[in-house]
Amino acid sequence: QVQLVESGGGLVQSGGSLRLSCAASGAIFSIATAGWYRQAPGKQRELVARITSDGNTNYQDSVKARFTISRDGAKNTVYLQMNSLKPEDTAVYFCNADRSVGLPRFDYWGQGAQVTVSS
């Protein structure tokens, strides 16, 4: 079992920065691929960034060079550093931990953190 708790959301002006944190409970988080997804009003949830257990990352094209995902194994925490924020980044951001290859397999979600970027 993995519980994910996001923090760090809030209101920021366009061009500003925020750092989201996702603290995980459960030792199996270390073997999970961790990801950040977002969902804007009236839109589907979309992938923002993911990081594998061995540190490989991938990003949605619209956030490349602005957002950075990282993880701290000692703290069981994954981060999303968001720079040069734009109003279109406004959404609820969700942390995810999943493992779809091998055993055990799992897929856990956090409760979400609101990020609002004003123009």
The first five atom37 places (N, CA, C, CB, O) and aatype in JSON, in Angstrom:
{
  "aatype": [5, 19, 5, 10, 19, 6, 15, 7, 7, 7, 10, 19, 5, 15, 7, 7, 15, 10, 1, 10, 15, 4, 0, 0, 15, 7, 0, 9, 13, 15, 9, 0, 16, 0, 7, 17, 18, 1, 5, 0, 14, 7, 11, 5, 1, 6, 10, 19, 0, 1, 9, 16, 15, 3, 7, 2, 16, 2, 18, 5, 3, 15, 19, 11, 0, 1, 13, 16, 9, 15, 1, 3, 7, 0, 11, 2, 16, 19, 18, 10, 5, 12, 2, 15, 10, 11, 14, 6, 3, 16, 0, 19, 18, 13, 4, 2, 0, 3, 1, 15, 19, 7, 10, 14, 1, 13, 3, 18, 17, 7, 5, 7, 0, 5, 19, 16, 19, 15, 15],
  "atom_mask": [
    [1, 1, 1, 1, 1],
    [1, 1, 1, 1, 1],
    [1, 1, 1, 1, 1],
    [1, 1, 1, 1, 1],
    [1, 1, 1, 1, 1],
    [1, 1, 1, 1, 1],
    [1, 1, 1, 1, 1],
    [1, 1, 1, 0, 1],
    [1, 1, 1, 0, 1],
    [1, 1, 1, 0, 1],
    [1, 1, 1, 1, 1],
    [1, 1, 1, 1, 1],
    [1, 1, 1, 1, 1],
    [1, 1, 1, 1, 1],
    [1, 1, 1, 0, 1],
    [1, 1, 1, 0, 1],
    [1, 1, 1, 1, 1],
    [1, 1, 1, 1, 1],
    [1, 1, 1, 1, 1],
    [1, 1, 1, 1, 1],
    [1, 1, 1, 1, 1],
    [1, 1, 1, 1, 1],
    [1, 1, 1, 1, 1],
    [1, 1, 1, 1, 1],
    [1, 1, 1, 1, 1],
    [1, 1, 1, 0, 1],
    [1, 1, 1, 1, 1],
    [1, 1, 1, 1, 1],
    [1, 1, 1, 1, 1],
    [1, 1, 1, 1, 1],
    [1, 1, 1, 1, 1],
    [1, 1, 1, 1, 1],
    [1, 1, 1, 1, 1],
    [1, 1, 1, 1, 1],
    [1, 1, 1, 0, 1],
    [1, 1, 1, 1, 1],
    [1, 1, 1, 1, 1],
    [1, 1, 1, 1, 1],
    [1, 1, 1, 1, 1],
    [1, 1, 1, 1, 1],
    [1, 1, 1, 1, 1],
    [1, 1, 1, 0, 1],
    [1, 1, 1, 1, 1],
    [1, 1, 1, 1, 1],
    [1, 1, 1, 1, 1],
    [1, 1, 1, 1, 1],
    [1, 1, 1, 1, 1],
    [1, 1, 1, 1, 1],
    [1, 1, 1, 1, 1],
    [1, 1, 1, 1, 1],
    [1, 1, 1, 1, 1],
    [1, 1, 1, 1, 1],
    [1, 1, 1, 1, 1],
    [1, 1, 1, 1, 1],
    [1, 1, 1, 0, 1],
    [1, 1, 1, 1, 1],
    [1, 1, 1, 1, 1],
    [1, 1, 1, 1, 1],
    [1, 1, 1, 1, 1],
    [1, 1, 1, 1, 1],
    [1, 1, 1, 1, 1],
    [1, 1, 1, 1, 1],
    [1, 1, 1, 1, 1],
    [1, 1, 1, 1, 1],
    [1, 1, 1, 1, 1],
    [1, 1, 1, 1, 1],
    [1, 1, 1, 1, 1],
    [1, 1, 1, 1, 1],
    [1, 1, 1, 1, 1],
    [1, 1, 1, 1, 1],
    [1, 1, 1, 1, 1],
    [1, 1, 1, 1, 1],
    [1, 1, 1, 0, 1],
    [1, 1, 1, 1, 1],
    [1, 1, 1, 1, 1],
    [1, 1, 1, 1, 1],
    [1, 1, 1, 1, 1],
    [1, 1, 1, 1, 1],
    [1, 1, 1, 1, 1],
    [1, 1, 1, 1, 1],
    [1, 1, 1, 1, 1],
    [1, 1, 1, 1, 1],
    [1, 1, 1, 1, 1],
    [1, 1, 1, 1, 1],
    [1, 1, 1, 1, 1],
    [1, 1, 1, 1, 1],
    [1, 1, 1, 1, 1],
    [1, 1, 1, 1, 1],
    [1, 1, 1, 1, 1],
    [1, 1, 1, 1, 1],
    [1, 1, 1, 1, 1],
    [1, 1, 1, 1, 1],
    [1, 1, 1, 1, 1],
    [1, 1, 1, 1, 1],
    [1, 1, 1, 1, 1],
    [1, 1, 1, 1, 1],
    [1, 1, 1, 1, 1],
    [1, 1, 1, 1, 1],
    [1, 1, 1, 1, 1],
    [1, 1, 1, 1, 1],
    [1, 1, 1, 1, 1],
    [1, 1, 1, 0, 1],
    [1, 1, 1, 1, 1],
    [1, 1, 1, 1, 1],
    [1, 1, 1, 1, 1],
    [1, 1, 1, 1, 1],
    [1, 1, 1, 1, 1],
    [1, 1, 1, 1, 1],
    [1, 1, 1, 1, 1],
    [1, 1, 1, 0, 1],
    [1, 1, 1, 1, 1],
    [1, 1, 1, 0, 1],
    [1, 1, 1, 1, 1],
    [1, 1, 1, 1, 1],
    [1, 1, 1, 1, 1],
    [1, 1, 1, 1, 1],
    [1, 1, 1, 1, 1],
    [1, 1, 1, 1, 1],
    [1, 1, 1, 1, 1]
  ],
  "atom_positions": [
    [[0.84, -1.19, 0.0], [0.0, 0.0, 0.0], [0.89, 1.25, 0.0], [-0.96, 0.0, 1.23], [1.88, 1.31, 0.73]],
    [[0.52, 2.24, -0.83], [1.24, 3.51, -0.9], [0.24, 4.63, -0.73], [2.03, 3.65, -2.24], [-0.79, 4.66, -1.41]],
    [[0.53, 5.55, 0.15], [-0.26, 6.77, 0.27], [0.57, 7.94, -0.2], [-0.74, 6.99, 1.74], [1.75, 8.05, 0.13]],
    [[-0.03, 8.82, -0.99], [0.65, 9.95, -1.58], [0.0, 11.24, -1.11], [0.64, 9.87, -3.13], [-1.22, 11.38, -1.18]],
    [[0.8, 12.17, -0.63], [0.28, 13.44, -0.14], [1.03, 14.57, -0.83], [0.43, 13.56, 1.41], [2.23, 14.75, -0.65]],
    [[0.28, 15.34, -1.64], [0.87, 16.47, -2.36], [0.85, 17.73, -1.5], [0.13, 16.71, -3.69], [-0.01, 17.9, -0.64]],
    [[1.81, 18.6, -1.76], [1.84, 19.91, -1.12], [2.58, 20.87, -2.04], [2.52, 19.84, 0.29], [3.28, 20.45, -2.97]],
    [[2.43, 22.17, -1.77], [3.17, 23.17, -2.51], [2.39, 23.91, -3.57], [0.0, 0.0, 0.0], [2.92, 24.8, -4.22]],
    [[1.13, 23.56, -3.75], [0.34, 24.29, -4.71], [0.0, 25.68, -4.22], [0.0, 0.0, 0.0], [0.3, 26.04, -3.09]],
    [[-0.63, 26.46, -5.09], [-1.03, 27.8, -4.69], [-1.27, 28.7, -5.86], [0.0, 0.0, 0.0], [-1.43, 28.25, -7.0]],
    [[-1.3, 29.99, -5.58], [-1.54, 31.03, -6.58], [-0.23, 31.75, -6.87], [-2.62, 32.03, -6.1], [0.48, 32.16, -5.95]],
    [[0.08, 31.9, -8.14], [1.31, 32.57, -8.53], [1.05, 33.38, -9.8], [2.47, 31.55, -8.76], [0.18, 33.04, -10.6]],
    [[1.81, 34.45, -9.96], [1.67, 35.25, -11.18], [2.38, 34.6, -12.35], [2.21, 36.66, -10.95], [3.31, 33.8, -12.17]],
    [[1.94, 34.93, -13.53], [2.59, 34.44, -14.74], [4.08, 34.76, -14.71], [1.93, 35.05, -16.0], [4.47, 35.88, -14.38]],
    [[4.9, 33.77, -15.06], [6.34, 33.92, -15.01], [6.96, 33.48, -13.7], [0.0, 0.0, 0.0], [8.18, 33.38, -13.59]],
    [[6.13, 33.21, -12.71], [6.62, 32.8, -11.4], [6.93, 31.32, -11.32], [0.0, 0.0, 0.0], [6.86, 30.59, -12.31]],
    [[7.29, 30.89, -10.11], [7.69, 29.5, -9.87], [6.97, 28.91, -8.68], [9.2, 29.42, -9.67], [6.58, 29.62, -7.75]],
    [[6.8, 27.61, -8.72], [6.28, 26.84, -7.6], [6.99, 25.49, -7.59], [4.72, 26.65, -7.69], [7.45, 25.02, -8.63]],
    [[7.08, 24.9, -6.42], [7.59, 23.53, -6.33], [6.56, 22.66, -5.62], [8.95, 23.49, -5.58], [6.18, 22.92, -4.48]],
    [[6.12, 21.65, -6.33], [5.21, 20.67, -5.74], [6.01, 19.52, -5.14], [4.2, 20.14, -6.8], [7.03, 19.1, -5.67]],
    [[5.52, 19.04, -4.02], [6.12, 17.87, -3.37], [5.06, 16.79, -3.22], [6.72, 18.25, -1.99], [3.88, 17.07, -3.04]],
    [[5.51, 15.57, -3.29], [4.62, 14.42, -3.09], [5.34, 13.45, -2.16], [4.25, 13.72, -4.46], [6.29, 12.78, -2.54]],
    [[4.86, 13.4, -0.93], [5.45, 12.52, 0.07], [4.73, 11.18, 0.06], [5.39, 13.16, 1.47], [3.5, 11.13, 0.15]],
    [[5.49, 10.12, -0.05], [4.91, 8.78, -0.15], [5.2, 7.96, 1.1], [5.45, 8.05, -1.37], [6.28, 8.04, 1.67]],
    [[4.21, 7.2, 1.5], [4.42, 6.22, 2.56], [4.46, 4.86, 1.91], [3.3, 6.29, 3.64], [3.78, 4.63, 0.91]],
    [[5.24, 3.95, 2.45], [5.33, 2.62, 1.86], [6.65, 2.41, 1.15], [0.0, 0.0, 0.0], [7.03, 3.19, 0.28]],
    [[7.34, 1.34, 1.53], [8.67, 1.07, 0.99], [8.65, 0.79, -0.51], [9.29, -0.09, 1.72], [9.65, 1.0, -1.19]],
    [[7.51, 0.3, -1.03], [7.48, -0.08, -2.44], [7.52, 1.14, -3.35], [6.25, -0.9, -2.73], [7.65, 0.99, -4.57]],
    [[7.4, 2.35, -2.77], [7.49, 3.55, -3.61], [8.83, 3.6, -4.32], [7.29, 4.81, -2.77], [8.94, 4.17, -5.41]],
    [[9.85, 3.01, -3.72], [11.19, 3.06, -4.31], [11.27, 2.32, -5.64], [12.2, 2.48, -3.35], [12.16, 2.6, -6.44]],
    [[10.37, 1.4, -5.89], [10.4, 0.66, -7.16], [9.32, 1.16, -8.13], [10.2, -0.83, -6.89], [9.12, 0.58, -9.2]],
    [[8.66, 2.23, -7.76], [7.59, 2.77, -8.59], [8.12, 3.78, -9.6], [6.52, 3.42, -7.73], [9.14, 4.43, -9.36]],
    [[7.43, 3.91, -10.71], [7.58, 5.08, -11.56], [6.67, 6.15, -10.97], [7.22, 4.77, -13.08], [5.47, 5.92, -10.79]],
    [[7.22, 7.31, -10.68], [6.45, 8.4, -10.09], [6.15, 9.43, -11.16], [7.21, 9.05, -8.91], [6.98, 9.73, -12.02]],
    [[4.96, 9.97, -11.1], [4.58, 10.94, -12.12], [3.72, 12.05, -11.57], [0.0, 0.0, 0.0], [3.09, 11.93, -10.53]],
    [[3.72, 13.15, -12.31], [2.8, 14.26, -12.05], [1.86, 14.38, -13.25], [3.59, 15.6, -11.79], [2.3, 14.41, -14.4]],
    [[0.59, 14.44, -12.95], [-0.44, 14.65, -13.95], [-1.22, 15.9, -13.56], [-1.39, 13.4, -14.07], [-1.16, 16.35, -12.42]],
    [[-1.94, 16.46, -14.51], [-2.76, 17.63, -14.2], [-4.09, 17.55, -14.93], [-2.03, 18.92, -14.56], [-4.23, 16.93, -15.99]],
    [[-5.06, 18.2, -14.32], [-6.39, 18.24, -14.93], [-6.95, 19.64, -14.77], [-7.33, 17.19, -14.28], [-7.18, 20.12, -13.66]],
    [[-7.16, 20.29, -15.9], [-7.77, 21.62, -15.91], [-9.28, 21.47, -16.03], [-7.21, 22.49, -17.08], [-9.76, 20.43, -16.5]],
    [[-10.04, 22.48, -15.61], [-11.51, 22.38, -15.69], [-11.99, 22.06, -17.09], [-12.14, 23.68, -15.22], [-11.59, 22.72, -18.06]],
    [[-12.84, 21.06, -17.21], [-13.4, 20.7, -18.5], [-12.46, 19.92, -19.4], [0.0, 0.0, 0.0], [-12.8, 19.66, -20.55]],
    [[-11.29, 19.56, -18.9], [-10.33, 18.83, -19.73], [-9.98, 17.49, -19.08], [-9.04, 19.67, -19.94], [-10.23, 17.27, -17.89]],
    [[-9.4, 16.62, -19.89], [-8.99, 15.32, -19.37], [-7.67, 15.45, -18.6], [-8.84, 14.3, -20.53], [-6.89, 16.37, -18.82]],
    [[-7.46, 14.51, -17.72], [-6.19, 14.47, -16.99], [-5.07, 14.15, -17.98], [-6.24, 13.43, -15.83], [-5.24, 13.28, -18.85]],
    [[-3.94, 14.83, -17.85], [-2.84, 14.63, -18.78], [-1.53, 14.49, -18.02], [-2.76, 15.79, -19.78], [-1.35, 15.03, -16.93]],
    [[-0.61, 13.74, -18.64], [0.7, 13.55, -18.06], [1.5, 14.85, -18.16], [1.45, 12.4, -18.75], [1.51, 15.5, -19.21]],
    [[2.17, 15.21, -17.09], [3.09, 16.35, -17.09], [4.53, 15.85, -17.16], [2.87, 17.24, -15.84], [5.3, 16.27, -18.03]],
    [[4.88, 14.96, -16.24], [6.25, 14.45, -16.19], [6.26, 13.14, -15.4], [7.21, 15.49, -15.54], [5.42, 12.92, -14.53]],
    [[7.23, 12.29, -15.73], [7.39, 11.02, -15.02], [8.86, 10.77, -14.77], [6.76, 9.85, -15.81], [9.72, 11.24, -15.52]],
    [[9.15, 10.02, -13.71], [10.52, 9.63, -13.42], [10.5, 8.18, -12.96], [11.15, 10.57, -12.34], [9.73, 7.81, -12.07]],
    [[11.36, 7.38, -13.56], [11.4, 5.97, -13.21], [12.18, 5.76, -11.92], [12.01, 5.15, -14.36], [12.77, 6.69, -11.36]],
    [[12.18, 4.53, -11.47], [12.88, 4.2, -10.23], [14.39, 4.4, -10.36], [12.58, 2.76, -9.82], [15.09, 4.6, -9.37]],
    [[14.9, 4.33, -11.6], [16.34, 4.55, -11.79], [16.66, 5.92, -12.35], [16.9, 3.49, -12.7], [17.77, 6.17, -12.83]],
    [[15.66, 6.84, -12.3], [15.93, 8.23, -12.58], [15.7, 8.72, -14.0], [0.0, 0.0, 0.0], [15.97, 9.89, -14.29]],
    [[15.23, 7.87, -14.88], [14.93, 8.33, -16.24], [13.65, 9.17, -16.23], [14.78, 7.12, -17.2], [12.68, 8.85, -15.55]],
    [[13.67, 10.25, -17.0], [12.55, 11.18, -16.98], [11.96, 11.38, -18.37], [12.99, 12.53, -16.41], [12.64, 11.21, -19.38]],
    [[10.69, 11.74, -18.4], [10.1, 12.22, -19.63], [9.05, 13.28, -19.29], [9.47, 11.06, -20.44], [8.46, 13.27, -18.21]],
    [[8.83, 14.19, -20.25], [8.0, 15.36, -20.03], [7.02, 15.57, -21.17], [8.85, 16.6, -19.84], [7.27, 15.19, -22.32]],
    [[5.91, 16.17, -20.83], [5.0, 16.68, -21.86], [5.74, 17.8, -22.59], [3.64, 17.19, -21.23], [6.47, 18.58, -21.96]],
    [[5.56, 17.89, -23.9], [6.3, 18.88, -24.69], [6.1, 20.3, -24.18], [5.87, 18.8, -26.14], [7.03, 21.1, -24.21]],
    [[4.9, 20.64, -23.72], [4.61, 22.02, -23.35], [5.32, 22.47, -22.08], [3.12, 22.19, -23.18], [5.37, 23.67, -21.79]],
    [[5.88, 21.53, -21.32], [6.56, 21.91, -20.06], [8.07, 21.69, -20.11], [5.97, 21.12, -18.91], [8.79, 22.05, -19.19]],
    [[8.53, 21.08, -21.19], [9.98, 20.86, -21.3], [10.72, 22.19, -21.17], [10.34, 20.17, -22.64], [10.26, 23.2, -21.69]],
    [[11.85, 22.18, -20.5], [12.7, 23.35, -20.27], [12.12, 24.3, -19.23], [12.91, 24.09, -21.58], [12.77, 25.26, -18.85]],
    [[10.89, 24.04, -18.77], [10.31, 24.88, -17.71], [10.12, 24.1, -16.41], [8.97, 25.46, -18.16], [10.3, 24.65, -15.32]],
    [[9.77, 22.82, -16.52], [9.5, 21.98, -15.34], [10.59, 20.94, -15.19], [8.11, 21.3, -15.46], [11.17, 20.47, -16.17]],
    [[10.87, 20.59, -13.94], [11.84, 19.54, -13.66], [11.28, 18.6, -12.6], [13.18, 20.13, -13.19], [10.88, 19.03, -11.51]],
    [[11.25, 17.31, -12.92], [10.82, 16.31, -11.95], [12.05, 15.66, -11.33], [9.91, 15.24, -12.62], [13.05, 15.42, -12.01]],
    [[11.97, 15.39, -10.05], [13.08, 14.73, -9.36], [12.52, 13.91, -8.2], [14.12, 15.78, -8.85], [11.37, 14.08, -7.8]],
    [[13.34, 13.04, -7.68], [12.9, 12.24, -6.54], [14.04, 12.08, -5.56], [12.37, 10.86, -6.99], [15.21, 12.03, -5.94]],
    [[13.68, 12.0, -4.27], [14.64, 11.81, -3.19], [14.27, 10.5, -2.51], [14.62, 13.02, -2.16], [13.28, 10.41, -1.8]],
    [[15.1, 9.48, -2.75], [14.81, 8.16, -2.21], [14.83, 8.13, -0.7], [0.0, 0.0, 0.0], [14.04, 7.43, -0.07]],
    [[15.73, 8.89, -0.11], [15.85, 8.89, 1.35], [14.59, 9.47, 2.0], [17.09, 9.69, 1.79], [14.2, 9.06, 3.1]],
    [[13.96, 10.41, 1.32], [12.75, 11.05, 1.87], [11.47, 10.46, 1.29], [12.79, 12.55, 1.61], [10.37, 10.86, 1.67]],
    [[11.62, 9.51, 0.36], [10.43, 8.92, -0.29], [9.53, 10.01, -0.86], [9.65, 8.06, 0.71], [8.31, 9.99, -0.67]],
    [[10.13, 10.95, -1.55], [9.41, 12.13, -2.03], [9.78, 12.4, -3.48], [9.71, 13.36, -1.15], [10.93, 12.24, -3.89]],
    [[8.79, 12.82, -4.25], [9.02, 13.25, -5.63], [8.61, 14.71, -5.72], [8.22, 12.36, -6.66], [7.65, 15.15, -5.1]],
    [[9.36, 15.47, -6.52], [9.16, 16.9, -6.64], [8.86, 17.29, -8.08], [10.38, 17.66, -6.14], [9.23, 16.58, -9.02]],
    [[8.19, 18.41, -8.23], [8.02, 19.01, -9.55], [8.33, 20.5, -9.39], [6.56, 18.77, -10.12], [7.54, 21.26, -8.84]],
    [[9.48, 20.88, -9.9], [9.85, 22.3, -9.91], [9.28, 22.92, -11.17], [11.41, 22.49, -9.84], [9.58, 22.48, -12.28]],
    [[8.47, 23.94, -10.98], [7.79, 24.58, -12.12], [8.24, 26.03, -12.21], [6.25, 24.5, -11.97], [7.99, 26.83, -11.31]],
    [[8.9, 26.36, -13.3], [9.38, 27.71, -13.55], [8.67, 28.31, -14.76], [10.9, 27.72, -13.77], [8.06, 27.59, -15.55]],
    [[8.76, 29.62, -14.88], [8.15, 30.33, -16.02], [6.71, 29.9, -16.23], [8.96, 30.08, -17.31], [6.28, 29.59, -17.34]],
    [[5.97, 29.89, -15.14], [4.59, 29.41, -15.21], [3.72, 30.3, -16.08], [4.0, 29.32, -13.81], [3.91, 31.52, -16.14]],
    [[2.76, 29.67, -16.74], [1.84, 30.35, -17.64], [0.41, 30.11, -17.17], [2.03, 29.87, -19.11], [0.14, 29.13, -16.48]],
    [[-0.5, 30.99, -17.53], [-1.9, 30.77, -17.13], [-2.43, 29.41, -17.57], [-2.79, 31.87, -17.7], [-3.26, 28.81, -16.88]],
    [[-1.97, 28.91, -18.7], [-2.44, 27.6, -19.18], [-1.9, 26.44, -18.35], [-2.03, 27.41, -20.62], [-2.3, 25.29, -18.57]],
    [[-1.01, 26.7, -17.41], [-0.56, 25.66, -16.48], [-1.54, 25.5, -15.3], [0.84, 25.99, -15.95], [-1.39, 24.58, -14.49]],
    [[-2.53, 26.37, -15.22], [-3.51, 26.28, -14.15], [-4.27, 24.97, -14.22], [-4.49, 27.46, -14.21], [-4.84, 24.63, -15.25]],
    [[-4.26, 24.22, -13.11], [-4.89, 22.91, -13.07], [-4.75, 22.35, -11.66], [-4.27, 21.94, -14.11], [-4.06, 22.91, -10.81]],
    [[-5.43, 21.25, -11.43], [-5.15, 20.44, -10.24], [-4.07, 19.44, -10.63], [-6.46, 19.7, -9.71], [-4.21, 18.72, -11.62]],
    [[-3.01, 19.4, -9.86], [-1.88, 18.53, -10.14], [-1.93, 17.32, -9.2], [-0.54, 19.29, -9.98], [-2.06, 17.45, -7.99]],
    [[-1.82, 16.14, -9.81], [-1.92, 14.89, -9.08], [-0.61, 14.13, -9.14], [-3.06, 14.03, -9.64], [0.04, 14.05, -10.19]],
    [[-0.23, 13.57, -8.03], [0.93, 12.7, -7.95], [0.48, 11.26, -8.18], [1.65, 12.85, -6.58], [-0.59, 10.84, -7.73]],
    [[1.31, 10.51, -8.87], [0.99, 9.11, -9.18], [2.2, 8.23, -8.94], [0.49, 8.96, -10.63], [3.33, 8.64, -9.2]],
    [[1.96, 7.04, -8.46], [3.02, 6.04, -8.33], [2.5, 4.75, -8.93], [3.46, 5.84, -6.84], [1.48, 4.22, -8.49]],
    [[3.18, 4.25, -9.91], [2.7, 3.02, -10.52], [3.85, 2.09, -10.9], [1.86, 3.34, -11.75], [4.99, 2.51, -11.08]],
    [[3.48, 0.83, -11.02], [4.43, -0.18, -11.5], [3.62, -1.12, -12.35], [5.15, -0.93, -10.3], [2.75, -1.84, -11.86]],
    [[3.9, -1.13, -13.64], [3.1, -1.91, -14.59], [3.86, -3.08, -15.17], [2.62, -1.02, -15.71], [3.32, -3.84, -15.97]],
    [[5.13, -3.24, -14.77], [5.93, -4.35, -15.26], [6.47, -5.1, -14.06], [7.1, -3.86, -16.18], [6.95, -4.5, -13.11]],
    [[6.38, -6.43, -14.12], [6.85, -7.23, -13.01], [5.88, -7.22, -11.86], [0.0, 0.0, 0.0], [4.76, -6.72, -11.98]],
    [[6.29, -7.76, -10.75], [5.46, -7.85, -9.56], [6.16, -7.19, -8.38], [5.12, -9.31, -9.23], [7.39, -7.26, -8.32]],
    [[5.45, -6.57, -7.46], [4.01, -6.34, -7.5], [3.65, -5.24, -8.49], [3.5, -5.99, -6.12], [4.48, -4.39, -8.82]],
    [[2.42, -5.25, -8.95], [1.9, -4.2, -9.8], [0.95, -3.34, -9.0], [1.2, -4.78, -11.06], [0.16, -3.85, -8.2]],
    [[1.03, -2.02, -9.2], [0.16, -1.12, -8.45], [0.03, 0.21, -9.17], [0.71, -0.91, -7.04], [0.78, 0.51, -10.09]],
    [[-0.94, 0.99, -8.73], [-1.24, 2.29, -9.32], [-1.94, 3.12, -8.26], [-2.12, 2.16, -10.62], [-3.1, 2.87, -7.94]],
    [[-1.24, 4.09, -7.7], [-1.77, 4.91, -6.62], [-1.77, 6.38, -7.02], [-0.95, 4.7, -5.34], [-0.94, 6.84, -7.8]],
    [[-2.75, 7.12, -6.45], [-2.9, 8.54, -6.75], [-2.99, 9.34, -5.46], [-4.14, 8.79, -7.63], [-3.51, 8.87, -4.45]],
    [[-2.48, 10.57, -5.52], [-2.69, 11.5, -4.43], [-4.01, 12.23, -4.6], [0.0, 0.0, 0.0], [-4.75, 12.0, -5.55]],
    [[-4.29, 13.12, -3.66], [-5.59, 13.8, -3.65], [-5.6, 15.04, -4.55], [-5.95, 14.2, -2.23], [-6.67, 15.57, -4.85]],
    [[-4.44, 15.5, -4.97], [-4.36, 16.65, -5.86], [-4.01, 17.94, -5.16], [0.0, 0.0, 0.0], [-4.34, 18.14, -3.99]],
    [[-3.33, 18.81, -5.89], [-2.96, 20.14, -5.39], [-3.3, 21.17, -6.45], [-1.44, 20.2, -5.01], [-2.94, 21.02, -7.62]],
    [[-3.99, 22.21, -6.04], [-4.4, 23.25, -7.0], [-3.24, 24.19, -7.29], [-5.61, 24.04, -6.46], [-2.59, 24.7, -6.38]],
    [[-3.01, 24.4, -8.57], [-2.04, 25.41, -9.02], [-2.8, 26.4, -9.9], [-0.84, 24.75, -9.81], [-3.42, 26.02, -10.89]],
    [[-2.74, 27.67, -9.51], [-3.41, 28.72, -10.26], [-2.39, 29.77, -10.67], [-4.56, 29.36, -9.44], [-1.69, 30.32, -9.82]],
    [[-2.32, 30.04, -11.97], [-1.38, 31.03, -12.49], [-2.19, 32.19, -13.05], [-0.45, 30.4, -13.59], [-2.98, 32.02, -13.99]],
    [[-1.99, 33.36, -12.48], [-2.73, 34.53, -12.93], [-1.93, 35.29, -13.99], [-3.05, 35.46, -11.73], [-0.7, 35.31, -13.97]],
    [[-2.67, 35.9, -14.9], [-2.01, 36.62, -16.0], [-1.71, 38.06, -15.62], [-2.87, 36.58, -17.26], [-1.16, 38.81, -16.42]]
  ]
}
